[in-house]
Each structure stands twice: as structure tokens, then as C-alpha cells.
Amino acid sequence: MPGVFSVIIVPDGCRGPEEQYRLEPGHTLRFGRTAPAGNGLTISHPAVACAAGEITATGAFWILTNFSSDQTYIVENPEGAGEHIRVAPGRADAPVPFEFARVRLCAGESRPGCGFDVLAPRHDYLTPADALVGGNPLTGGGRRSGAREGGARLNGSPKDGSASGGSSPDGSPGGGVPIDGASADGASGAADWAFDPFPRPYPLDHTCHYFLVLAALCEASLRAGDTAPAGDATSAPVPDIAELTERLRPVWPDVSPADISWNIDYLRLKLRLRAPDGPENIREALVRFALRFDLVQEGHLAVLEGQLV
């Protein structure tokens, strides 16, 4: 199974996983025109500083330090319709929240080989609000069954429970300070926001292209009513790359077969599936896994009929 890496750096011209850099939380990778031999990313471009910067992985995001004295780095979110951040010269430890990112080290779009891609597949998402019991959490009165009576907390609170919404010494949720006016016994007024503090076991962002691809993979099985008991088999045919490309073109106009293949590989990586033999088996394995754990349900097929947000 894949390791506990949280960040993957993909250099320009990368031809396979063996040319990627995979960082575990707390590990750092330096990059530049003369990066440390065997222990860094070398970018052979005259506009890149000899020591350009470094990336440090954390559990759910990564930080970028800019060693340059005169170059501003741009970090783009390819899924974010122009969303980006600027990392000024000399900026240390700039946090990057994107699951997918393109780091541009040089100004202008006409300089190939002057950047790299960064993937952060360990992004977590809270379970849906419909897991709450006792009311709508957005209108008040909601309290999740099983949430300890100490008020809601967000994933990632301090482990010692000393901050608001933390966890008790044995690791169970609770013992924190209620938020938005919630009382200690869990009762609250209309301002009570009762979030489920536990992340989804297989976190997927439903606004990303990879979820579009997964939904299209599972569409035939779901429309046929095939729930694949225990995730062992699917009776409906699994679409191939060409069929997926045509199916997604109405909602993803510039999609290409290469885009589909890349997202299928990324889904296998994100869901930590073993690499099966052959591309056809990868698609079938993804469908079995998604149906077994309800990662794609019939209601999710609506994304195939509308634009990504």
C-alpha cells in the first residue's frame, strides 16, 4: 500500500512515478537551478535562482518558502477558475491550501519548464450535515447523535483538548468549549452549528474533475440499480477512456483522453488502491471500490448534467 506521504511534487516533463518526489509530513524538498544533488528538485532554466525555494509537507496542506530576492512565485489552483496566491520574494512558510497546484517560478506564460505541479491528496472533508440528528444545523436546534455533550469541534483541534472543541486525553471528542453560544450540555439557540467532527474515511471533493470522472465511471452501474454487494462485482460495463471523454465533454468542454487517464491515476492514488494489472482493471477496481463504500450514489450523478463550480 502507498506510504503516509501527504505531498507529491511532479516536475515538468515527468515520465512516471519514479521521477516524482513524495514527502511525508514534516519533510522538506529544496528546489532551484542547482538544487542539492540527489536530495532536491533541479529546474534547468536560466530565470530560476540557483537556490529558489523549498516545500515542506504537513498532514493536510503544504508550505512554500521563496529564497529569491526578486522573483514572486505564483501558485495556481487549476480547479479553481483562476484562484491563485502570490508568494513574495523572501517570503517564508507561505501556506498553500490547494489539493492541486501549479507553481510558476517565472513571470509570463511562454516559458516552459519554469515550474512544477504539487498534489496534496490527503485533504479531508467532514461528513455531510445529514448525519446530524435532531434538527437542521443551519437553523438551530441540531445536535449530532453521538457527539459528546461538550459542543461541536472541527477536525484538527489540538490533541490535548486544551483549546476549544479539543479532544479528551483518551482521544474521544468532547471536553471542549462550545461555539456560537452553545451551552455545555449541548443545548443551544438558533446560532448553534453542530458539525460532525470526524472526517470522511475516503475524502472526495465533489467540485473537482476527478469526482466527475468517478461519477461517469459509476454511472452505468448506478442507473442499472447495480449496488455491487460487498464491492465484489459490477454487472454493468465499465466505460473506457474514449467513452468517458465523450460522456464528460458537455460539462467539461476541453476534456481530453489524457485528462481522463490522469484523473483515473489520481483517484487510485488518493483512495490508496493497489495498482491492478492494466488500465481496464484500474477502472473496474475504482467502480467496485466506489460502490462498495458509497462514494458515488445515484444523487451524485447530477454533477454529470451541470458545470463544475
ABEGO torsion letter per residue (X at the ends): XBBABABBBBBBGBAEAAABBBBBBGBBBBBEABBBBGABBBBBBAABBABAEBBBBBAABBBBBBABAABBBBBBBAAAGGBBBBBBBGBBGBBBABABBBBBABBEAABBGABBBBBBAABBBBBBAAABBGEBAAAEGBBBBGBBAAEBBBBGBBAAGABBGBBBAAGBBEGBBBBGGBBAAGBBBAABBBBBABBBABBBBAABAAAAAAAAAAAAAAAAGBAGBGGABBABBBBBAAAAAAAAAAABAABBAAAAAAAAAAAAAAAGBBBBBEAAAAAAAAAAAAAAAGABBAAAAAAAABBBX
